[in-house]
């Protein structure tokens, strides 16, 4: 009887540890996705800012040649 209780307690503790580990892995995955998303947003923002400046500096994008 005592060994059965001890076995049950051990199983419960292992299940708790497995759950805690799964939650930790999921949180880490969310952190990675958030960082990747922030990096993508920065890349998009920098491309539009730098792209506009480069286009205006070269005289492109501000005049449309409809005669050609």
Biopython code that builds the backbone (N, CA, C, O; Angstrom):
import numpy as np
from Bio.PDB.StructureBuilder import StructureBuilder

atoms = [
    (1, "UNK", "N", (0.823, -1.190, 0.000)),
    (1, "UNK", "CA", (0.000, 0.000, 0.000)),
    (1, "UNK", "C", (0.869, 1.257, 0.000)),
    (1, "UNK", "O", (0.625, 2.186, -0.770)),
    (2, "UNK", "N", (1.879, 1.282, 0.861)),
    (2, "UNK", "CA", (2.760, 2.444, 0.934)),
    (2, "UNK", "C", (3.551, 2.598, -0.360)),
    (2, "UNK", "O", (3.760, 3.717, -0.828)),
    (3, "UNK", "N", (3.985, 1.501, -0.931)),
    (3, "UNK", "CA", (4.731, 1.589, -2.188)),
    (3, "UNK", "C", (3.840, 2.096, -3.320)),
    (3, "UNK", "O", (4.316, 2.796, -4.213)),
    (4, "UNK", "N", (2.566, 1.752, -3.292)),
    (4, "UNK", "CA", (1.635, 2.234, -4.313)),
    (4, "UNK", "C", (1.452, 3.750, -4.186)),
    (4, "UNK", "O", (1.394, 4.460, -5.190)),
    (5, "UNK", "N", (1.363, 4.233, -2.959)),
    (5, "UNK", "CA", (1.230, 5.677, -2.731)),
    (5, "UNK", "C", (2.498, 6.396, -3.194)),
    (5, "UNK", "O", (2.433, 7.447, -3.831)),
    (6, "UNK", "N", (3.641, 5.815, -2.867)),
    (6, "UNK", "CA", (4.908, 6.405, -3.286)),
    (6, "UNK", "C", (5.029, 6.405, -4.808)),
    (6, "UNK", "O", (5.516, 7.372, -5.395)),
    (7, "UNK", "N", (4.590, 5.329, -5.443)),
    (7, "UNK", "CA", (4.637, 5.248, -6.908)),
    (7, "UNK", "C", (3.719, 6.292, -7.531)),
    (7, "UNK", "O", (4.081, 6.940, -8.513)),
    (8, "UNK", "N", (2.534, 6.452, -6.959)),
    (8, "UNK", "CA", (1.599, 7.464, -7.457)),
    (8, "UNK", "C", (2.173, 8.871, -7.300)),
    (8, "UNK", "O", (2.060, 9.701, -8.201)),
    (9, "UNK", "N", (2.787, 9.129, -6.155)),
    (9, "UNK", "CA", (3.386, 10.441, -5.916)),
    (9, "UNK", "C", (4.515, 10.700, -6.910)),
    (9, "UNK", "O", (4.664, 11.816, -7.409)),
    (10, "UNK", "N", (5.304, 9.675, -7.195)),
    (10, "UNK", "CA", (6.399, 9.812, -8.153)),
    (10, "UNK", "C", (5.851, 10.106, -9.547)),
    (10, "UNK", "O", (6.378, 10.964, -10.255)),
    (11, "UNK", "N", (4.810, 9.403, -9.936)),
    (11, "UNK", "CA", (4.196, 9.630, -11.247)),
    (11, "UNK", "C", (3.620, 11.039, -11.348)),
    (11, "UNK", "O", (3.743, 11.699, -12.380)),
    (12, "UNK", "N", (2.993, 11.487, -10.270)),
    (12, "UNK", "CA", (2.424, 12.839, -10.277)),
    (12, "UNK", "C", (3.529, 13.894, -10.405)),
    (12, "UNK", "O", (3.374, 14.876, -11.130)),
    (13, "UNK", "N", (4.625, 13.688, -9.708)),
    (13, "UNK", "CA", (5.737, 14.633, -9.766)),
    (13, "UNK", "C", (6.357, 14.651, -11.166)),
    (13, "UNK", "O", (6.700, 15.715, -11.683)),
    (14, "UNK", "N", (6.497, 13.472, -11.776)),
    (14, "UNK", "CA", (7.040, 13.397, -13.129)),
    (14, "UNK", "C", (6.111, 14.084, -14.121)),
    (14, "UNK", "O", (6.573, 14.774, -15.030)),
    (15, "UNK", "N", (4.821, 13.901, -13.952)),
    (15, "UNK", "CA", (3.861, 14.555, -14.840)),
    (15, "UNK", "C", (3.923, 16.074, -14.673)),
    (15, "UNK", "O", (3.845, 16.818, -15.650)),
    (16, "UNK", "N", (4.062, 16.522, -13.434)),
    (16, "UNK", "CA", (4.173, 17.959, -13.175)),
    (16, "UNK", "C", (5.432, 18.527, -13.827)),
    (16, "UNK", "O", (5.393, 19.597, -14.435)),
    (17, "UNK", "N", (6.539, 17.814, -13.701)),
    (17, "UNK", "CA", (7.796, 18.268, -14.305)),
    (17, "UNK", "C", (7.699, 18.295, -15.829)),
    (17, "UNK", "O", (8.217, 19.205, -16.477)),
    (18, "UNK", "N", (7.034, 17.294, -16.391)),
    (18, "UNK", "CA", (6.865, 17.259, -17.848)),
    (18, "UNK", "C", (6.008, 18.434, -18.314)),
    (18, "UNK", "O", (6.287, 19.039, -19.349)),
    (19, "UNK", "N", (4.977, 18.751, -17.557)),
    (19, "UNK", "CA", (4.123, 19.882, -17.902)),
    (19, "UNK", "C", (4.896, 21.189, -17.811)),
    (19, "UNK", "O", (4.792, 22.043, -18.692)),
    (20, "UNK", "N", (5.673, 21.342, -16.741)),
    (20, "UNK", "CA", (6.481, 22.552, -16.578)),
    (20, "UNK", "C", (7.485, 22.703, -17.718)),
    (20, "UNK", "O", (7.717, 23.810, -18.205)),
    (21, "UNK", "N", (8.070, 21.602, -18.135)),
    (21, "UNK", "CA", (9.027, 21.637, -19.236)),
    (21, "UNK", "C", (8.328, 22.021, -20.541)),
    (21, "UNK", "O", (8.858, 22.816, -21.318)),
    (22, "UNK", "N", (7.148, 21.464, -20.782)),
    (22, "UNK", "CA", (6.409, 21.791, -22.004)),
    (22, "UNK", "C", (6.030, 23.266, -22.031)),
    (22, "UNK", "O", (6.092, 23.903, -23.083)),
    (23, "UNK", "N", (5.642, 23.807, -20.898)),
    (23, "UNK", "CA", (5.294, 25.232, -20.820)),
    (23, "UNK", "C", (6.526, 26.093, -21.079)),
    (23, "UNK", "O", (6.443, 27.097, -21.787)),
    (24, "UNK", "N", (7.659, 25.710, -20.515)),
    (24, "UNK", "CA", (8.898, 26.466, -20.718)),
    (24, "UNK", "C", (9.306, 26.459, -22.190)),
    (24, "UNK", "O", (9.738, 27.482, -22.720)),
    (25, "UNK", "N", (9.174, 25.321, -22.842)),
    (25, "UNK", "CA", (9.521, 25.224, -24.266)),
    (25, "UNK", "C", (8.573, 26.083, -25.097)),
    (25, "UNK", "O", (9.008, 26.753, -26.034)),
    (26, "UNK", "N", (7.291, 26.070, -24.766)),
    (26, "UNK", "CA", (6.322, 26.889, -25.499)),
    (26, "UNK", "C", (6.615, 28.375, -25.326)),
    (26, "UNK", "O", (6.523, 29.141, -26.285)),
    (27, "UNK", "N", (6.964, 28.785, -24.115)),
    (27, "UNK", "CA", (7.294, 30.191, -23.871)),
    (27, "UNK", "C", (8.534, 30.605, -24.653)),
    (27, "UNK", "O", (8.589, 31.701, -25.210)),
    (28, "UNK", "N", (9.521, 29.730, -24.692)),
    (28, "UNK", "CA", (10.743, 30.034, -25.446)),
    (28, "UNK", "C", (10.418, 30.177, -26.932)),
    (28, "UNK", "O", (10.945, 31.060, -27.609)),
    (29, "UNK", "N", (9.548, 29.303, -27.430)),
    (29, "UNK", "CA", (9.125, 29.396, -28.829)),
    (29, "UNK", "C", (8.428, 30.711, -29.115)),
    (29, "UNK", "O", (8.642, 31.313, -30.167)),
    (30, "UNK", "N", (7.594, 31.164, -28.189)),
    (30, "UNK", "CA", (6.916, 32.449, -28.356)),
    (30, "UNK", "C", (7.916, 33.597, -28.368)),
    (30, "UNK", "O", (7.782, 34.530, -29.160)),
    (31, "UNK", "N", (8.909, 33.534, -27.504)),
    (31, "UNK", "CA", (9.938, 34.573, -27.467)),
    (31, "UNK", "C", (10.678, 34.643, -28.799)),
    (31, "UNK", "O", (10.930, 35.728, -29.325)),
    (32, "UNK", "N", (11.021, 33.477, -29.337)),
    (32, "UNK", "CA", (11.743, 33.431, -30.612)),
    (32, "UNK", "C", (10.875, 34.009, -31.725)),
    (32, "UNK", "O", (11.361, 34.783, -32.549)),
    (33, "UNK", "N", (9.596, 33.639, -31.756)),
    (33, "UNK", "CA", (8.703, 34.164, -32.781)),
    (33, "UNK", "C", (8.548, 35.670, -32.660)),
    (33, "UNK", "O", (8.512, 36.379, -33.666)),
    (34, "UNK", "N", (8.458, 36.157, -31.437)),
    (34, "UNK", "CA", (8.322, 37.598, -31.227)),
    (34, "UNK", "C", (9.565, 38.324, -31.720)),
    (34, "UNK", "O", (9.462, 39.359, -32.378)),
    (35, "UNK", "N", (10.744, 37.783, -31.403)),
    (35, "UNK", "CA", (11.989, 38.406, -31.855)),
    (35, "UNK", "C", (12.087, 38.399, -33.379)),
    (35, "UNK", "O", (12.526, 39.377, -33.984)),
    (36, "UNK", "N", (11.680, 37.303, -33.986)),
    (36, "UNK", "CA", (11.724, 37.226, -35.446)),
    (36, "UNK", "C", (10.748, 38.222, -36.070)),
    (36, "UNK", "O", (11.060, 38.862, -37.074)),
    (37, "UNK", "N", (9.579, 38.346, -35.474)),
    (37, "UNK", "CA", (8.592, 39.311, -35.959)),
    (37, "UNK", "C", (9.082, 40.735, -35.836)),
    (37, "UNK", "O", (8.903, 41.541, -36.749)),
    (38, "UNK", "N", (9.706, 41.053, -34.703)),
    (38, "UNK", "CA", (10.245, 42.397, -34.517)),
    (38, "UNK", "C", (11.359, 42.666, -35.518)),
    (38, "UNK", "O", (11.460, 43.768, -36.057)),
    (39, "UNK", "N", (12.188, 41.672, -35.766)),
    (39, "UNK", "CA", (13.256, 41.830, -36.754)),
    (39, "UNK", "C", (12.698, 42.053, -38.147)),
    (39, "UNK", "O", (13.213, 42.878, -38.901)),
    (40, "UNK", "N", (11.654, 41.325, -38.490)),
    (40, "UNK", "CA", (11.031, 41.494, -39.803)),
    (40, "UNK", "C", (10.421, 42.880, -39.938)),
    (40, "UNK", "O", (10.524, 43.514, -40.988)),
    (41, "UNK", "N", (9.781, 43.349, -38.864)),
    (41, "UNK", "CA", (9.180, 44.689, -38.910)),
    (41, "UNK", "C", (10.262, 45.760, -39.075)),
    (41, "UNK", "O", (10.075, 46.715, -39.830)),
    (42, "UNK", "N", (11.381, 45.611, -38.381)),
    (42, "UNK", "CA", (12.471, 46.569, -38.518)),
    (42, "UNK", "C", (13.028, 46.553, -39.931)),
    (42, "UNK", "O", (13.351, 47.600, -40.491)),
    (43, "UNK", "N", (13.140, 45.365, -40.502)),
    (43, "UNK", "CA", (13.648, 45.244, -41.870)),
    (43, "UNK", "C", (12.703, 45.925, -42.855)),
    (43, "UNK", "O", (13.148, 46.640, -43.752)),
    (44, "UNK", "N", (11.411, 45.707, -42.690)),
    (44, "UNK", "CA", (10.420, 46.334, -43.572)),
    (44, "UNK", "C", (10.466, 47.854, -43.433)),
    (44, "UNK", "O", (10.462, 48.580, -44.426)),
    (45, "UNK", "N", (10.512, 48.326, -42.177)),
    (45, "UNK", "CA", (10.551, 49.769, -41.956)),
    (45, "UNK", "C", (11.826, 50.392, -42.529)),
    (45, "UNK", "O", (11.769, 51.459, -43.141)),
    (46, "UNK", "N", (12.954, 49.748, -42.341)),
    (46, "UNK", "CA", (14.199, 50.306, -42.849)),
    (46, "UNK", "C", (14.223, 50.271, -44.370)),
    (46, "UNK", "O", (14.790, 51.163, -45.000)),
    (47, "UNK", "N", (13.619, 49.260, -44.960)),
    (47, "UNK", "CA", (13.595, 49.176, -46.426)),
    (47, "UNK", "C", (12.754, 50.301, -47.003)),
    (47, "UNK", "O", (13.128, 50.884, -48.021)),
    (48, "UNK", "N", (11.628, 50.621, -46.379)),
    (48, "UNK", "CA", (10.782, 51.680, -46.918)),
    (48, "UNK", "C", (11.424, 53.045, -46.712)),
    (48, "UNK", "O", (11.345, 53.896, -47.598)),
    (49, "UNK", "N", (12.057, 53.275, -45.569)),
    (49, "UNK", "CA", (12.706, 54.560, -45.308)),
    (49, "UNK", "C", (13.910, 54.723, -46.219)),
    (49, "UNK", "O", (14.052, 55.757, -46.873)),
    (50, "UNK", "N", (14.769, 53.736, -46.273)),
    (50, "UNK", "CA", (15.953, 53.820, -47.116)),
    (50, "UNK", "C", (15.594, 53.806, -48.592)),
    (50, "UNK", "O", (16.237, 54.482, -49.395)),
    (51, "UNK", "N", (14.588, 53.051, -48.949)),
    (51, "UNK", "CA", (14.162, 52.985, -50.339)),
    (51, "UNK", "C", (13.630, 54.323, -50.826)),
    (51, "UNK", "O", (13.943, 54.740, -51.941)),
    (52, "UNK", "N", (12.826, 55.007, -50.007)),
    (52, "UNK", "CA", (12.301, 56.310, -50.382)),
    (52, "UNK", "C", (13.423, 57.335, -50.532)),
    (52, "UNK", "O", (13.432, 58.121, -51.480)),
    (53, "UNK", "N", (14.358, 57.322, -49.603)),
    (53, "UNK", "CA", (15.465, 58.275, -49.659)),
    (53, "UNK", "C", (16.330, 58.016, -50.883)),
    (53, "UNK", "O", (16.756, 58.955, -51.554)),
    (54, "UNK", "N", (16.589, 56.762, -51.173)),
    (54, "UNK", "CA", (17.422, 56.422, -52.329)),
    (54, "UNK", "C", (16.721, 56.795, -53.629)),
    (54, "UNK", "O", (17.358, 57.297, -54.555)),
    (55, "UNK", "N", (15.426, 56.554, -53.705)),
    (55, "UNK", "CA", (14.684, 56.878, -54.919)),
    (55, "UNK", "C", (14.663, 58.386, -55.154)),
    (55, "UNK", "O", (14.839, 58.836, -56.287)),
    (56, "UNK", "N", (14.452, 59.159, -54.116)),
    (56, "UNK", "CA", (14.422, 60.612, -54.263)),
    (56, "UNK", "C", (15.808, 61.161, -54.573)),
    (56, "UNK", "O", (15.940, 62.124, -55.329)),
    (57, "UNK", "N", (16.825, 60.567, -54.005)),
    (57, "UNK", "CA", (18.185, 61.025, -54.254)),
    (57, "UNK", "C", (18.572, 60.802, -55.707)),
    (57, "UNK", "O", (19.344, 61.583, -56.263)),
    (58, "UNK", "N", (18.058, 59.770, -56.321)),
    (58, "UNK", "CA", (18.398, 59.456, -57.701)),
    (58, "UNK", "C", (17.385, 60.064, -58.676)),
    (58, "UNK", "O", (17.525, 59.909, -59.889)),
    (59, "UNK", "N", (16.381, 60.744, -58.161)),
    (59, "UNK", "CA", (15.377, 61.340, -59.022)),
    (59, "UNK", "C", (14.366, 60.341, -59.527)),
    (59, "UNK", "O", (13.658, 60.614, -60.497)),
    (60, "UNK", "N", (14.282, 59.209, -58.902)),
    (60, "UNK", "CA", (13.346, 58.180, -59.337)),
    (60, "UNK", "C", (12.128, 58.171, -58.424)),
    (60, "UNK", "O", (12.233, 58.421, -57.224)),
    (61, "UNK", "N", (10.993, 57.885, -59.000)),
    (61, "UNK", "CA", (9.790, 57.743, -58.220)),
    (61, "UNK", "C", (9.020, 59.026, -58.009)),
    (61, "UNK", "O", (7.955, 59.003, -57.393)),
    (62, "UNK", "N", (9.526, 60.150, -58.501)),
    (62, "UNK", "CA", (8.816, 61.403, -58.295)),
    (62, "UNK", "C", (8.228, 61.964, -59.584)),
    (62, "UNK", "O", (7.338, 62.814, -59.536)),
    (63, "UNK", "N", (8.717, 61.498, -60.747)),
    (63, "UNK", "CA", (8.222, 61.993, -62.032)),
    (63, "UNK", "C", (7.869, 60.788, -62.901)),
    (63, "UNK", "O", (8.612, 59.809, -62.967)),
    (64, "UNK", "N", (6.719, 60.884, -63.565)),
    (64, "UNK", "CA", (6.286, 59.822, -64.474)),
    (64, "UNK", "C", (6.398, 60.336, -65.902)),
    (64, "UNK", "O", (5.856, 61.392, -66.227)),
    (65, "UNK", "N", (7.095, 59.598, -66.752)),
    (65, "UNK", "CA", (7.265, 59.968, -68.148)),
    (65, "UNK", "C", (6.156, 59.308, -68.953)),
    (65, "UNK", "O", (6.201, 58.108, -69.222)),
    (66, "UNK", "N", (5.154, 60.104, -69.338)),
    (66, "UNK", "CA", (4.030, 59.543, -70.075)),
    (66, "UNK", "C", (4.222, 59.656, -71.585)),
    (66, "UNK", "O", (3.412, 59.120, -72.341)),
    (67, "UNK", "N", (5.258, 60.331, -72.039)),
    (67, "UNK", "CA", (5.505, 60.505, -73.465)),
    (67, "UNK", "C", (6.237, 59.309, -74.054)),
    (67, "UNK", "O", (6.002, 58.949, -75.207)),
    (68, "UNK", "N", (7.087, 58.711, -73.306)),
    (68, "UNK", "CA", (7.930, 57.645, -73.832)),
    (68, "UNK", "C", (7.198, 56.451, -74.258)),
    (68, "UNK", "O", (7.807, 55.485, -74.719)),
]
sb = StructureBuilder()
sb.init_structure("model")
sb.init_model(0)
sb.init_chain("A")
sb.init_seg("    ")
for serial, (resi, resn, name, xyz) in enumerate(atoms, 1):
    if name == "N":
        sb.init_residue(resn, " ", resi, " ")
    sb.init_atom(name, np.array(xyz, "f"), 0.0, 1.0, " ", f" {name:<3s}", serial, name[0])
structure = sb.get_structure()
